Amino acid sequence: MKSETTEVTLIQFKEFGDDRGRLVVVEEGQDIPFEIKRVFYIYGSDNNVVRGKHANRRTEFVLINVAGTSKVRITDRAGNQIVANLNRPHSGIYLPAMVWKEMYDFSPDSVLLVLCSEHYDPNEYIRDYNEFLKVCENGEA
């Protein structure tokens, strides 16, 4: 299942709770617009560290700060840039393939969960911003 959207999208997940606490439900095919093939999380990053700094030719992502806070700066193929504050464990952001992403401003308790549409393949990463711009300009990927 490949996502039909090509837009960066904020996702609100179902949240349930009572006096025992909160529960957030995230379901492939319901909330996540792709088949989840890889999951990883980032924690222990100082607030002055910048993670990511790459684009992916095929992989789509959903980023969820399940604890603490962080920000992600996203640049799309047209050069539009937004900054998303990831500060609620019941919301995330969908990133289609071929967007540049930089995660930063991690709180000390930040745990950033990342859901991916593809298995890790270092050959599909673009790690140089100027190369990303060139690929976008040429309509590649």
PASETI-577671 format. One record per residue: x, y, z of N, C-alpha, C, CB in turn; residue number from 0. Coordinates in Angstrom, 3 decimals, decimal comma, m for minus. Glycine has a CB too. Layout:
REM PASETI-577671
DRENKOL:n.east:n.north:n.up:ca.east:ca.north:ca.up:c.east:c.north:c.up:cb.east:cb.north:cb.up:num
DRENKOL:X:Y:Z:X:Y:Z:X:Y:Z:X:Y:Z:NUM
...
END
This chain:
REM PASETI-577671
DRENKOL:n.east:n.north:n.up:ca.east:ca.north:ca.up:c.east:c.north:c.up:cb.east:cb.north:cb.up:num
DRENKOL:0,845:m1,171:0,000:0,000:0,000:0,000:0,893:1,239:0,000:m0,963:m0,004:1,220:0
DRENKOL:0,835:2,014:m1,027:1,575:3,274:m1,142:0,596:4,408:m0,886:2,261:3,422:m2,553:1
DRENKOL:1,055:5,417:m0,162:0,176:6,535:0,153:m0,258:7,260:m1,110:0,867:7,505:1,104:2
DRENKOL:m1,480:7,749:m1,101:m1,988:8,522:m2,235:m1,710:10,004:m2,069:m3,481:8,295:m2,404:3
DRENKOL:m1,302:10,425:m0,878:m1,032:11,834:m0,642:0,440:12,150:m0,873:m1,440:12,225:0,777:4
DRENKOL:0,688:13,347:m1,321:2,062:13,808:m1,503:2,307:15,062:m0,667:2,353:14,088:m2,997:5
DRENKOL:1,381:15,360:0,226:1,456:16,563:1,046:1,870:16,229:2,472:0,115:17,290:1,045:6
DRENKOL:2,690:17,089:3,059:2,971:17,003:4,482:1,650:17,232:5,203:4,071:18,044:4,929:7
DRENKOL:1,315:16,354:6,136:0,000:16,396:6,774:0,117:16,139:8,272:m0,943:15,369:6,133:8
DRENKOL:m0,554:16,958:9,073:m0,653:16,719:10,503:m1,701:15,637:10,732:m1,013:18,027:11,274:9
DRENKOL:m1,384:14,680:11,584:m2,293:13,574:11,886:m2,654:13,613:13,369:m1,652:12,203:11,508:10
DRENKOL:m3,938:13,555:13,657:m4,424:13,435:15,036:m4,839:11,981:15,254:m5,628:14,425:15,318:11
DRENKOL:m4,244:11,339:16,247:m4,558:9,946:16,538:m5,682:9,859:17,565:m3,310:9,204:17,046:12
DRENKOL:m6,363:8,714:17,559:m7,417:8,481:18,543:m6,787:8,411:19,930:m8,208:7,173:18,224:13
DRENKOL:m7,388:9,148:20,861:m6,882:9,177:22,228:m8,020:8,827:23,171:m6,274:10,566:22,579:14
DRENKOL:m7,738:7,931:24,084:m8,715:7,496:25,066:m8,109:7,664:26,453:m9,150:6,021:24,815:15
DRENKOL:m8,938:7,833:27,432:m8,392:7,937:28,774:m9,446:8,011:29,838:m7,518:9,119:28,873:16
DRENKOL:m9,007:7,726:31,033:m9,845:7,853:32,218:m8,904:8,095:33,389:m10,748:6,572:32,446:17
DRENKOL:m9,347:7,805:34,595:m8,515:8,077:35,766:m7,269:7,189:35,836:m9,334:7,896:37,021:18
DRENKOL:m7,185:6,185:34,968:m6,001:5,319:34,940:m4,903:5,847:34,042:m6,384:3,940:34,489:19
DRENKOL:m5,226:6,829:33,169:m4,234:7,378:32,260:m4,760:7,489:30,845:m2,993:6,533:32,276:20
DRENKOL:m3,869:7,704:29,896:m4,214:7,933:28,504:m3,725:6,771:27,648:m3,619:9,259:28,008:21
DRENKOL:m4,418:6,545:26,542:m4,060:5,520:25,565:m4,228:6,133:24,185:m4,939:4,223:25,730:22
DRENKOL:m3,211:6,022:23,349:m3,265:6,538:21,983:m3,179:5,353:21,029:m2,111:7,570:21,712:23
DRENKOL:m4,064:5,333:20,036:m4,120:4,247:19,064:m3,607:4,760:17,714:m5,574:3,687:18,933:24
DRENKOL:m2,656:4,025:17,131:m2,102:4,342:15,813:m2,198:3,073:14,979:m0,605:4,866:15,908:25
DRENKOL:m2,987:3,129:13,889:m3,216:1,933:13,094:m2,817:2,134:11,632:m4,675:1,525:13,181:26
DRENKOL:m2,056:1,169:11,130:m1,709:1,138:9,715:m2,992:1,000:8,902:m0,719:m0,028:9,403:27
DRENKOL:m3,092:1,764:7,830:m4,267:1,700:6,984:m5,425:2,542:7,484:m4,706:0,295:6,852:28
DRENKOL:m5,381:2,951:8,726:m6,395:3,835:9,307:m5,799:5,229:9,510:m6,925:3,263:10,659:29
DRENKOL:m4,748:5,297:10,320:m4,093:6,563:10,649:m2,817:6,770:9,833:m3,769:6,614:12,137:30
DRENKOL:m2,143:5,678:9,558:m0,869:5,719:8,832:m1,157:5,366:7,374:0,194:4,728:9,464:31
DRENKOL:m0,813:6,271:6,434:m1,214:6,063:5,033:m0,297:5,137:4,231:m1,279:7,381:4,343:32
DRENKOL:0,442:4,287:4,930:1,321:3,341:4,229:1,506:2,112:5,103:2,704:3,992:3,886:33
DRENKOL:2,018:1,042:4,480:2,378:m0,161:5,215:3,646:0,129:6,006:2,576:m1,378:4,255:34
DRENKOL:3,627:m0,138:7,292:4,785:0,139:8,149:5,786:m1,004:8,006:4,354:0,318:9,646:35
DRENKOL:6,978:m0,662:7,510:8,021:m1,669:7,327:9,194:m1,486:8,282:8,519:m1,635:5,905:36
DRENKOL:9,282:m0,306:8,904:10,398:m0,051:9,815:9,931:0,944:10,859:11,657:0,482:9,051:37
DRENKOL:10,396:0,744:12,086:10,105:1,647:13,198:11,413:1,910:13,923:9,022:1,047:14,171:38
DRENKOL:11,659:3,178:14,244:12,790:3,504:15,109:12,423:4,709:15,943:14,079:3,772:14,287:39
DRENKOL:13,195:4,951:16,982:12,960:6,145:17,784:14,274:6,780:18,171:12,143:5,813:19,032:40
DRENKOL:14,196:8,086:18,375:15,362:8,907:18,703:15,158:9,436:20,118:15,558:10,089:17,667:41
DRENKOL:16,145:9,247:20,954:16,094:9,818:22,302:17,511:10,147:22,752:15,408:8,837:23,306:42
DRENKOL:17,622:10,942:23,801:18,937:11,296:24,335:19,674:12,337:23,511:19,779:10,073:24,436:43
DRENKOL:18,970:13,045:22,618:19,607:14,093:21,814:19,534:15,431:22,556:18,928:14,206:20,416:44
DRENKOL:20,630:16,143:22,614:20,648:17,469:23,217:19,838:18,437:22,371:22,090:17,975:23,380:45
DRENKOL:19,406:19,532:22,984:18,572:20,487:22,255:19,325:21,226:21,156:17,989:21,485:23,213:46
DRENKOL:20,645:21,172:21,140:21,405:21,830:20,072:21,808:20,868:18,951:22,648:22,479:20,653:47
DRENKOL:21,376:19,617:19,030:21,675:18,613:18,004:20,627:18,698:16,894:21,711:17,177:18,619:48
DRENKOL:21,084:18,558:15,652:20,168:18,486:14,506:20,290:17,085:13,916:20,492:19,599:13,421:49
DRENKOL:19,164:16,385:13,865:19,122:15,032:13,313:18,488:15,088:11,927:18,332:14,062:14,250:50
DRENKOL:18,561:13,998:11,215:17,967:13,927:9,887:18,921:14,538:8,872:16,599:14,646:9,853:51
DRENKOL:18,607:15,729:8,418:19,384:16,430:7,395:19,516:15,561:6,143:20,784:16,810:7,937:52
DRENKOL:18,358:15,083:5,667:18,343:14,266:4,454:16,937:14,226:3,866:18,843:12,835:4,751:53
DRENKOL:16,882:13,737:2,642:15,617:13,419:1,975:15,699:11,956:1,564:15,346:14,365:0,725:54
DRENKOL:14,556:11,360:1,335:14,497:9,971:0,889:13,740:9,903:m0,425:13,827:9,068:1,957:55
DRENKOL:14,282:9,153:m1,360:13,661:9,046:m2,686:12,339:8,279:m2,654:14,617:8,367:m3,651:56
DRENKOL:12,222:7,263:m1,771:11,025:6,418:m1,750:10,310:6,386:m0,399:11,396:5,021:m2,138:57
DRENKOL:11,046:6,511:0,678:10,466:6,288:2,000:9,578:7,429:2,453:11,555:6,076:3,008:58
DRENKOL:8,396:7,053:2,959:7,477:7,976:3,611:7,641:7,781:5,119:5,982:7,737:3,149:59
DRENKOL:7,341:8,823:5,891:7,525:8,779:7,337:6,310:9,350:8,053:8,785:9,546:7,741:60
DRENKOL:6,090:8,892:9,267:5,238:9,576:10,237:6,088:9,745:11,484:3,893:8,773:10,537:61
DRENKOL:6,192:10,989:11,968:6,970:11,321:13,157:6,010:11,647:14,288:7,937:12,510:12,889:62
DRENKOL:6,242:11,039:15,459:5,406:11,252:16,637:6,324:11,442:17,836:4,415:10,056:16,864:63
DRENKOL:6,233:12,564:18,512:6,976:12,729:19,764:6,131:12,114:20,873:7,299:14,252:20,059:64
DRENKOL:6,426:10,868:21,229:5,621:10,165:22,226:5,935:10,632:23,646:5,847:8,664:22,115:65
DRENKOL:7,054:11,309:23,830:7,405:11,933:25,107:8,202:13,187:24,792:8,221:10,951:26,037:66
DRENKOL:8,032:14,199:25,628:8,778:15,434:25,431:8,384:16,154:24,153:10,251:15,146:25,413:67
DRENKOL:9,299:16,956:23,650:9,030:17,777:22,472:10,239:17,831:21,553:8,627:19,187:22,887:68
DRENKOL:9,970:18,141:20,309:11,019:18,441:19,327:10,364:19,216:18,196:11,723:17,128:18,794:69
DRENKOL:11,177:19,668:17,278:10,686:20,357:16,086:11,247:19,660:14,860:11,080:21,866:16,097:70
DRENKOL:10,543:19,811:13,749:11,049:19,306:12,478:10,862:20,402:11,428:10,317:17,978:12,056:71
DRENKOL:11,955:20,729:10,765:11,921:21,682:9,645:11,839:20,853:8,370:13,196:22,642:9,636:72
DRENKOL:10,835:21,162:7,562:10,542:20,370:6,368:10,582:21,284:5,158:9,161:19,660:6,482:73
DRENKOL:11,306:20,858:4,137:11,347:21,582:2,868:10,851:20,635:1,788:12,795:22,114:2,543:74
DRENKOL:9,821:21,068:1,039:9,276:20,199:m0,004:9,991:20,446:m1,331:7,759:20,427:m0,163:75
DRENKOL:9,580:19,724:m2,357:10,217:19,794:m3,676:10,150:21,183:m4,289:9,574:18,803:m4,612:76
DRENKOL:9,126:21,962:m3,935:8,962:23,305:m4,500:9,730:24,349:m3,701:7,485:23,680:m4,553:77
DRENKOL:10,393:23,925:m2,628:11,151:24,862:m1,807:10,352:25,472:m0,673:11,687:25,947:m2,659:78
DRENKOL:9,081:25,070:m0,525:8,273:25,550:0,600:8,812:24,949:1,884:6,770:25,191:0,413:79
DRENKOL:8,876:25,765:2,928:9,432:25,291:4,189:8,450:25,553:5,330:10,787:25,973:4,474:80
DRENKOL:8,290:24,559:6,185:7,495:24,723:7,400:8,270:24,139:8,571:6,098:24,039:7,259:81
DRENKOL:7,929:24,601:9,762:8,458:24,025:10,992:7,273:23,495:11,773:9,283:25,075:11,831:82
DRENKOL:7,329:22,223:12,133:6,272:21,596:12,933:6,790:21,388:14,348:5,813:20,238:12,304:83
DRENKOL:5,985:21,796:15,311:6,280:21,538:16,719:5,643:20,210:17,087:5,758:22,696:17,643:84
DRENKOL:6,460:19,236:17,396:5,952:17,923:17,796:5,910:17,913:19,318:6,848:16,742:17,229:85
DRENKOL:4,738:18,184:19,867:4,645:18,385:21,309:3,431:17,705:21,949:4,603:19,853:21,602:86
DRENKOL:2,806:16,798:21,209:1,650:16,071:21,745:1,779:14,600:21,352:0,297:16,677:21,216:87
DRENKOL:1,684:13,694:22,310:1,850:12,276:21,977:0,686:11,694:21,181:2,029:11,482:23,235:88
DRENKOL:m0,385:12,462:21,001:m1,527:11,972:20,224:m1,610:12,635:18,841:m2,825:12,218:20,995:89
DRENKOL:m0,499:13,254:18,409:m0,460:13,800:17,049:0,904:13,526:16,434:m0,763:15,324:17,050:90
DRENKOL:0,917:13,493:15,132:2,156:13,255:14,412:2,125:14,019:13,113:2,375:11,757:14,158:91
DRENKOL:3,185:13,868:12,350:3,241:14,526:11,055:3,667:13,523:10,004:4,201:15,729:11,084:92
DRENKOL:2,904:13,504:8,908:3,202:12,640:7,769:4,144:13,378:6,830:1,900:12,212:7,027:93
DRENKOL:5,230:12,717:6,444:6,192:13,268:5,492:6,259:12,343:4,279:7,605:13,438:6,147:94
DRENKOL:5,839:12,826:3,117:5,948:11,994:1,916:7,418:11,843:1,507:5,122:12,606:0,751:95
DRENKOL:7,664:10,993:0,542:9,019:10,870:m0,009:9,428:12,198:m0,624:9,097:9,727:m1,066:96
DRENKOL:10,711:12,409:m0,703:11,316:13,580:m1,340:10,965:14,904:m0,666:10,900:13,636:m2,773:97
DRENKOL:11,031:14,904:0,653:11,058:16,153:1,398:12,319:16,141:2,252:9,764:16,334:2,277:98
DRENKOL:12,931:17,299:2,399:14,112:17,451:3,247:13,627:17,620:4,678:15,001:18,670:2,796:99
DRENKOL:14,248:16,916:5,613:13,817:16,985:7,002:14,996:17,178:7,941:13,052:15,729:7,380:100
DRENKOL:14,771:18,042:8,939:15,757:18,281:9,989:15,016:18,319:11,319:16,557:19,614:9,742:101
DRENKOL:15,345:17,400:12,217:14,728:17,353:13,531:15,688:18,001:14,523:14,382:15,884:13,948:102
DRENKOL:15,144:18,840:15,414:16,002:19,602:16,324:15,205:20,092:17,532:16,644:20,795:15,590:103
DRENKOL:15,875:20,827:18,410:15,266:21,418:19,604:14,590:20,356:20,466:14,249:22,491:19,207:104
DRENKOL:15,319:19,278:20,715:14,810:18,173:21,522:14,789:18,549:22,995:15,657:16,916:21,310:105
DRENKOL:13,671:18,300:23,667:13,627:18,480:25,119:14,414:17,331:25,760:12,137:18,522:25,650:106
DRENKOL:14,855:17,494:27,006:15,646:16,426:27,648:14,925:15,084:27,708:16,021:16,842:29,047:107
DRENKOL:13,585:15,096:27,755:12,815:13,857:27,849:12,223:13,413:26,512:11,708:14,026:28,854:108
DRENKOL:12,702:13,992:25,424:12,133:13,713:24,106:12,375:12,272:23,662:12,714:14,666:23,082:109
DRENKOL:11,297:11,648:23,176:11,377:10,361:22,484:10,586:10,542:21,192:10,809:9,153:23,374:110
DRENKOL:11,297:10,587:20,075:10,692:10,806:18,769:10,561:9,461:18,058:11,533:11,809:17,920:111
DRENKOL:9,323:9,003:17,905:9,020:7,736:17,247:8,856:7,995:15,756:7,736:7,078:17,846:112
DRENKOL:9,483:7,157:14,930:9,432:7,324:13,481:8,946:6,023:12,846:10,827:7,733:12,914:113
DRENKOL:7,853:6,128:12,085:7,292:5,005:11,339:7,656:5,193:9,872:5,735:4,904:11,532:114
DRENKOL:8,106:4,132:9,209:8,629:4,238:7,844:7,934:3,257:6,903:10,140:3,989:7,834:115
DRENKOL:7,810:3,670:5,653:7,159:2,842:4,636:8,109:1,838:3,980:6,555:3,725:3,574:116
DRENKOL:9,403:1,997:4,217:10,393:1,131:3,556:11,421:0,641:4,568:11,099:1,885:2,399:117
DRENKOL:12,045:m0,477:4,246:13,191:m0,945:5,020:14,366:m0,013:4,732:13,548:m2,436:4,674:118
DRENKOL:15,330:0,009:5,620:16,482:0,898:5,448:17,270:0,529:4,192:17,398:0,837:6,685:119
DRENKOL:17,531:1,530:3,370:18,351:1,382:2,173:19,174:2,654:2,023:17,471:1,112:0,895:120
DRENKOL:20,460:2,597:2,337:21,283:3,818:2,286:21,351:4,442:0,895:22,686:3,509:2,758:121
DRENKOL:21,062:3,669:m0,150:21,152:4,190:m1,516:20,007:5,119:m1,891:21,196:3,052:m2,485:122
DRENKOL:18,920:5,129:m1,102:17,807:6,001:m1,443:17,817:7,310:m0,649:16,505:5,275:m1,211:123
DRENKOL:18,859:7,500:0,153:19,009:8,734:0,923:19,735:9,797:0,105:19,767:8,464:2,232:124
DRENKOL:19,276:11,018:0,219:19,998:12,179:m0,320:20,446:12,969:0,893:19,099:13,062:m1,311:125
DRENKOL:21,740:13,008:1,139:22,271:13,607:2,363:22,916:14,972:2,149:23,273:12,683:2,978:126
DRENKOL:22,888:15,453:0,926:23,436:16,767:0,610:22,293:17,667:0,134:24,564:16,663:m0,475:127
DRENKOL:22,103:18,806:0,807:20,967:19,673:0,504:21,022:20,193:m0,931:20,926:20,845:1,478:128
DRENKOL:22,193:20,547:m1,417:22,314:21,035:m2,793:21,962:19,948:m3,809:23,733:21,545:m3,049:129
DRENKOL:22,323:18,710:m3,504:21,931:17,601:m4,377:20,414:17,438:m4,364:22,621:16,284:m3,936:130
DRENKOL:19,792:17,564:m3,183:18,333:17,493:m3,070:17,683:18,544:m3,965:17,888:17,688:m1,603:131
DRENKOL:18,180:19,773:m3,896:17,627:20,852:m4,725:17,775:20,535:m6,212:18,320:22,188:m4,400:132
DRENKOL:18,916:19,993:m6,583:19,172:19,647:m7,987:18,242:18,534:m8,458:20,636:19,222:m8,176:133
DRENKOL:18,063:17,508:m7,634:17,168:16,395:m7,977:15,741:16,924:m8,147:17,216:15,280:m6,880:134
DRENKOL:15,310:17,815:m7,254:13,968:18,382:m7,350:13,820:19,236:m8,609:13,655:19,219:m6,105:135
DRENKOL:14,829:20,010:m8,907:14,803:20,875:m10,091:14,717:20,060:m11,380:16,046:21,768:m10,123:136
DRENKOL:15,380:18,913:m11,369:15,392:18,048:m12,555:14,201:17,101:m12,619:16,667:17,245:m12,588:137
DRENKOL:13,352:17,128:m11,587:12,179:16,252:m11,561:12,522:14,795:m11,365:11,405:16,403:m12,823:138
DRENKOL:13,671:14,526:m10,758:14,093:13,147:m10,526:13,471:12,587:m9,253:15,615:13,064:m10,444:139
DRENKOL:13,798:11,368:m8,992:13,445:10,628:m7,773:12,434:9,617:m8,132:12,919:11,546:m6,659:140
END
